[in-house]
Amino acid sequence: MKEKVILGMSGGVDSAVAAYLLQKEGYEVIAVHFSVHNTEATQKELQDCQKIADKFSLTLYSYSLEKEFQEKIISYYLTETGKGKTPSPCPLCDDSIKFHLLFQEAEKRKANYVATGHYASVSRNNICNTILLEVKHHIHKDQCYMLYRLSPKKLNKILFPLASLEKAEVRELARDIGLFVSEKKDSQGICFAPEGYQNFLKKHLAKKIQKGNFIDEKGNILGQHSGYPLYTLGQRRGLGIKTKEICFITKIDPGKNEITLGNFESLMKDKVQLEDTVLHLPFERLKDMELLARPRFSSTGFFGKLKEEEGELTFHYFEKNAHNTPGQHLVLFYKNYVVGGGIIR
């Protein structure tokens, strides 16, 4: 009897090729698609999923998760943005929405595994003696960062068919097997804000988006901003004012509706506090390890150590850096293995 796999299908080239590879390996593949809002674009995605499912003779189940997504992800994004932070909802969505549903479906359909088209790899035999995500692609193309919250228990039941492939290879394979999505563009930006995050915030945080003052680090007024939720720590472009020297946003004060501008040095930190952390190895092991911390997806990372101070986890860098933004996820790596992470406070 074939082993069953629940495959998350988006309608794009990655999940389509994943379906092909899983079938080729002898699995019985059941496709699951879910939408988080109802638009023409999401309806087109569902149509594409059905065409892919028909090509491979797959059963496709489709669900709307609009309510759950609104309550868990959009609400979180708006609340944290209102606090002057720059939240990154994708890692939370992957764990608490997408994979949560896939595992529910696996239980319902009595499937052995769940699978997605992520560019990630699971290591079941490694120096940490724990099932962990392993980075095998170039760090900027590998998606382990986004999946860091997945527990070893879940990872043991997840298959990533594209683990050994690069994007160009996936597209070439899609062309070879006649997939109509072989040249389909990758989704970019925040999925629930196709019109752009600023327009989304202007619509949903209208009461908080009021003109206020840009000030320097001595409190002198430098000009006006368009509303603090529209800016992020470390930003230097698009400020809308002229200054004698290059300035960066070094502080956002929602209570006063003020944004402080300063020099690059003001952004440099040698430690950050973490909240909502997940650790895949015991802290007693992690605290003795030299870890690579990536404080944002685009960062190649900085080395340091995880510590506990007054009951809170902090990461201490060996060298200062300016990549730390409250609300972003700091993901921890030992060698090439994802060992935990948390949200920068």
Phi and psi in degrees as a GROMACS rama.xvg file:
@    title "Ramachandran Plot"
@    xaxis  label "Phi"
@    yaxis  label "Psi"
@TYPE xy
-69.5462  145.071  LYS-2
-77.1858  140.266  GLU-3
-91.5997  142.998  LYS-4
-130.627  130.264  VAL-5
-90.8566  116.294  ILE-6
-106.197  123.445  LEU-7
-72.8812  120.118  GLY-8
-115.976  127.317  MET-9
-101.534  -19.6464  SER-10
98.8526  2.32708  GLY-11
-100.554  -179.564  GLY-12
-69.8361  -33.7459  VAL-13
-65.1484  -51.1256  ASP-14
-70.0975  -28.3734  SER-15
-66.9077  -45.6715  ALA-16
-67.1845  -35.2575  VAL-17
-59.5588  -41.1866  ALA-18
-61.0827  -45.0677  ALA-19
-60.2811  -47.2249  TYR-20
-65.4771  -39.355  LEU-21
-64.5912  -43.227  LEU-22
-61.9069  -41.3809  GLN-23
-61.5834  -32.0973  LYS-24
-82.0855  -2.91456  GLU-25
98.6917  11.0038  GLY-26
-84.8588  151.617  TYR-27
-87.2683  114.89  GLU-28
-101.651  128.501  VAL-29
-116.205  121.826  ILE-30
-91.714  139.822  ALA-31
-129.761  127.649  VAL-32
-122.963  139.643  HIS-33
-137.267  148.353  PHE-34
-116.33  149.334  SER-35
-108.673  -3.99596  VAL-36
-158.258  163.786  HIS-37
-109.816  100.407  ASN-38
-135.918  172.79  THR-39
-60.4502  -38.4677  GLU-40
-64.4171  -41.9149  ALA-41
-71.5888  -32.0704  THR-42
-66.0258  -37.2531  GLN-43
-66.9818  -37.6332  LYS-44
-60.4678  -43.437  GLU-45
-63.4716  -40.1851  LEU-46
-61.9977  -41.5857  GLN-47
-64.2053  -40.1084  ASP-48
-59.797  -42.5469  CYS-49
-65.1954  -38.8944  GLN-50
-63.9509  -41.3102  LYS-51
-65.5426  -44.3136  ILE-52
-61.4827  -40.9563  ALA-53
-63.9796  -39.6805  ASP-54
-60.9539  -37.8738  LYS-55
-101.634  8.58752  PHE-56
56.4741  47.2624  SER-57
-100.491  149.819  LEU-58
-81.201  132.273  THR-59
-118.144  127.892  LEU-60
-111.156  136.634  TYR-61
-125.324  137.865  SER-62
-135.265  149.024  TYR-63
-99.5787  126.091  SER-64
-115.316  29.5584  LEU-65
-59.7977  -43.1026  GLU-66
-66.0918  -49.613  LYS-67
-61.7238  -40.3852  GLU-68
-65.5031  -40.577  PHE-69
-63.1071  -44.482  GLN-70
-72.4395  -38.5312  GLU-71
-96.5621  -33.5382  LYS-72
-108.401  -56.4486  ILE-73
-64.3687  -42.7572  ILE-74
-59.6078  -43.9553  SER-75
-60.9124  -46.7206  TYR-76
-59.4375  -45.391  TYR-77
-69.7015  -40.4172  LEU-78
-62.6558  -46.9808  THR-79
-70.1953  -36.2899  GLU-80
-64.1634  -37.6075  THR-81
-64.2992  -19.5066  GLY-82
-88.3456  3.01674  LYS-83
87.0535  12.8152  GLY-84
-97.2105  174.384  LYS-85
-121.647  80.6465  THR-86
-70.407  148.293  PRO-87
-117.293  99.753  SER-88
-77.9512  -16.8127  PRO-89
-59.9913  -47.6988  CYS-90
-60.8161  -34.8909  PRO-91
-68.9372  -40.2627  LEU-92
-65.3439  -43.3126  CYS-93
-56.3322  -44.1228  ASP-94
-79.0098  -52.4148  ASP-95
-88.2441  -15.9398  SER-96
-113.148  -64.7837  ILE-97
-64.6515  -59.0739  LYS-98
-71.2744  -27.3725  PHE-99
-60.051  -45.7864  HIS-100
-65.6308  -43.285  LEU-101
-60.3977  -40.2523  LEU-102
-71.4074  -32.9125  PHE-103
-61.5654  -43.986  GLN-104
-65.1923  -38.8111  GLU-105
-61.6293  -40.616  ALA-106
-67.009  -42.9978  GLU-107
-64.8413  -40.7342  LYS-108
-93.5264  4.6501  ARG-109
55.1697  46.3789  LYS-110
-89.8664  155.211  ALA-111
-84.6883  -31.7386  ASN-112
-142.209  165.941  TYR-113
-119.004  157.759  VAL-114
-148.334  155.252  ALA-115
-142.865  175.045  THR-116
-95.4038  24.8004  GLY-117
-69.341  149.664  HIS-118
-89.5586  83.8154  TYR-119
-152.048  164.786  ALA-120
-139.78  143.412  SER-121
-105.591  127.962  VAL-122
-104.088  122.802  SER-123
-103.778  -12.2686  ARG-124
-133.61  107.911  ASN-125
-151.206  177.687  ASN-126
-66.9575  -16.3266  ILE-127
-89.5899  -8.69882  CYS-128
55.8043  35.1757  ASN-129
-143.836  148.09  THR-130
-72.082  119.092  ILE-131
-139.429  157.353  LEU-132
-69.7241  140.785  LEU-133
-126.18  130.686  GLU-134
-79.5988  119.52  VAL-135
-120.123  -18.5624  LYS-136
-95.3275  176.024  HIS-137
-56.2187  139.865  HIS-138
-57.3242  -28.3213  ILE-139
-85.4646  -10.8833  HIS-140
-107.034  -21.0715  LYS-141
-73.7078  141.968  ASP-142
-105.189  13.7483  GLN-143
-59.2388  -35.3272  CYS-144
-52.4992  -47.761  TYR-145
-68.4757  -22.6499  MET-146
-103.9  14.284  LEU-147
-60.925  -21.1162  TYR-148
-82.4337  -9.11033  ARG-149
-69.0466  128.167  LEU-150
-77.3719  158.243  SER-151
-55.2857  -35.3144  PRO-152
-61.6002  -43.4192  LYS-153
-69.2686  -43.6554  LYS-154
-58.7471  -30.6527  LEU-155
-64.5793  -18.4716  ASN-156
-113.487  16.2634  LYS-157
-113.583  137.249  ILE-158
-113.812  136.045  LEU-159
-119.577  90.5429  PHE-160
-61.3886  -22.5365  PRO-161
-92.7935  11.4859  LEU-162
-53.1637  -36.7467  ALA-163
-99.6211  5.13753  SER-164
-108.977  152.443  LEU-165
-97.3083  162.331  GLU-166
-57.3762  -43.7516  LYS-167
-60.9944  -36.4636  ALA-168
-68.4547  -36.9907  GLU-169
-65.045  -44.5609  VAL-170
-64.4029  -39.8943  ARG-171
-63.5091  -42.9669  GLU-172
-63.7574  -40.1505  LEU-173
-60.9668  -39.9701  ALA-174
-66.1897  -41.0389  ARG-175
-62.5402  -34.6695  ASP-176
-98.084  8.43465  ILE-177
76.3157  33.2774  GLY-178
-82.6264  127.93  LEU-179
-68.7248  -14.3394  PHE-180
-94.9739  13.5381  VAL-181
-59.96  -29.9322  SER-182
-110.277  9.64446  GLU-183
-63.4103  134.736  LYS-184
-67.3741  147.691  LYS-185
-73.0734  148.107  ASP-186
-71.9672  142.389  SER-187
-136.948  159.026  GLN-188
76.5343  -169.826  GLY-189
-81.6466  123.182  ILE-190
-61.6272  -30.4042  CYS-191
-91.2439  5.58523  PHE-192
-133.218  62.9682  ALA-193
-62.205  -21.9864  PRO-194
-83.5182  1.18944  GLU-195
103.339  145.515  GLY-196
-65.7904  -32.4263  TYR-197
-66.3669  -44.1362  GLN-198
-63.6791  -37.5714  ASN-199
-63.0258  -45.753  PHE-200
-67.188  -38.1689  LEU-201
-61.6126  -31.0879  LYS-202
-78.208  -41.0883  LYS-203
-100.416  -16.3876  HIS-204
-123.847  37.3762  LEU-205
-56.2001  -38.5438  ALA-206
-67.388  -27.3984  LYS-207
-89.7213  -16.3618  LYS-208
-90.872  87.6175  ILE-209
-128.209  149.25  GLN-210
-61.1975  143.151  LYS-211
-150.255  -172.113  GLY-212
-98.8398  138.5  ASN-213
-84.5699  132.629  PHE-214
-128.924  159.022  ILE-215
-88.4396  -179.154  ASP-216
-72.3639  -5.15439  GLU-217
-101.551  -0.932929  LYS-218
94.7814  2.08131  GLY-219
-74.5384  136.474  ASN-220
-75.6963  129.728  ILE-221
-107.749  -18.9065  LEU-222
160.146  -168.16  GLY-223
-116.136  143.965  GLN-224
-103.758  170.788  HIS-225
-94.1432  0.778756  SER-226
135.067  119.778  GLY-227
-57.0897  -31.8531  TYR-228
-64.1754  -14.1233  PRO-229
-86.8648  2.75852  LEU-230
-124.494  164.778  TYR-231
-138.323  151.367  THR-232
-58.1281  134.455  LEU-233
91.7622  -8.93231  GLY-234
-68.0825  140.495  GLN-235
-131.075  -19.1963  ARG-236
-95.4638  154.551  ARG-237
72.0179  23.462  GLY-238
-77.9668  -25.9754  LEU-239
80.8958  11.4405  GLY-240
-134.306  157.966  ILE-241
-102.647  134.521  LYS-242
-130.06  157.898  THR-243
-65.6592  -35.2793  LYS-244
-122.774  163.237  GLU-245
-65.3639  126.884  ILE-246
-119.781  151.566  CYS-247
-124.735  151.828  PHE-248
-73.4615  119.306  ILE-249
-110.113  -12.6914  THR-250
-160.975  141.246  LYS-251
-122.909  122.568  ILE-252
-114.014  95.4986  ASP-253
-61.7026  -36.3125  PRO-254
-60.7435  -38.7095  GLY-255
-98.9073  -4.16755  LYS-256
54.815  44.0565  ASN-257
-120.482  146.013  GLU-258
-123.757  124.316  ILE-259
-92.7483  133.733  THR-260
-109.392  138.903  LEU-261
-152.706  -168.338  GLY-262
-88.8236  170.535  ASN-263
-60.1064  -34.8536  PHE-264
-59.5867  -30.3707  GLU-265
-66.3829  -18.0795  SER-266
-88.0582  -12.4555  LEU-267
-72.8203  129.21  MET-268
-131.619  148.249  LYS-269
-110.263  -1.46044  ASP-270
-157.123  154.637  LYS-271
-136.857  148.199  VAL-272
-89.5769  144.776  GLN-273
-117.385  148.085  LEU-274
-135.003  163.145  GLU-275
50.0699  49.12  ASP-276
-81.9415  152.435  THR-277
-129.211  130.462  VAL-278
-121.553  129.675  LEU-279
-97.2254  -3.62405  HIS-280
-129.854  153.503  LEU-281
-59.1999  143.058  PRO-282
-55.5684  -36.5887  PHE-283
-60.4867  -27.5896  GLU-284
-83.1304  -43.4208  ARG-285
-64.8903  -35.3034  LEU-286
-65.8505  -19.0563  LYS-287
-96.852  -0.856867  ASP-288
-96.6689  146.556  MET-289
-85.6707  112.976  GLU-290
-109.794  151.26  LEU-291
-97.3289  125  LEU-292
-111.47  126.411  ALA-293
-107.878  106.551  ARG-294
-81.4869  2.26632  PRO-295
-163.141  161.747  ARG-296
-61.1597  -37.1593  PHE-297
-78.6567  -6.61119  SER-298
-84.1637  139.276  SER-299
-80.726  -12.2086  THR-300
103.309  164.675  GLY-301
-139.564  141.685  PHE-302
-84.3756  151.865  PHE-303
177.497  -161.071  GLY-304
-134.435  146.281  LYS-305
-87.1261  131.705  LEU-306
-133.485  163.961  LYS-307
-115.79  125.557  GLU-308
-131.116  117.647  GLU-309
52.3618  43.7947  GLU-310
79.4543  3.01902  GLY-311
-118.232  145.071  GLU-312
-83.9626  134.192  LEU-313
-131.948  150.502  THR-314
-111.87  126.847  PHE-315
-106.642  114.997  HIS-316
-77.5575  147.438  TYR-317
-71.6789  -29.4228  PHE-318
-134.209  144.927  GLU-319
-64.2702  151.336  LYS-320
-150.178  165.984  ASN-321
-111.621  24.8372  ALA-322
-96.2527  5.13638  HIS-323
-97.045  118.321  ASN-324
-125.11  123.763  THR-325
-54.1088  131.12  PRO-326
103.805  -22.4484  GLY-327
-81.5431  162.544  GLN-328
-96.1325  130.672  HIS-329
-101.916  115.515  LEU-330
-107.46  135.277  VAL-331
-104.77  134.644  LEU-332
-126.092  139.41  PHE-333
-117.657  118.462  TYR-334
57.9674  -121.554  LYS-335
-106.572  15.9976  ASN-336
-105.296  138.545  TYR-337
-81.7136  117.074  VAL-338
-111.993  0.0281187  VAL-339
154.101  -166.565  GLY-340
164.651  -177.532  GLY-341
-172.384  -178.908  GLY-342
-98.4431  132.418  ILE-343
-69.0391  126.135  ILE-344
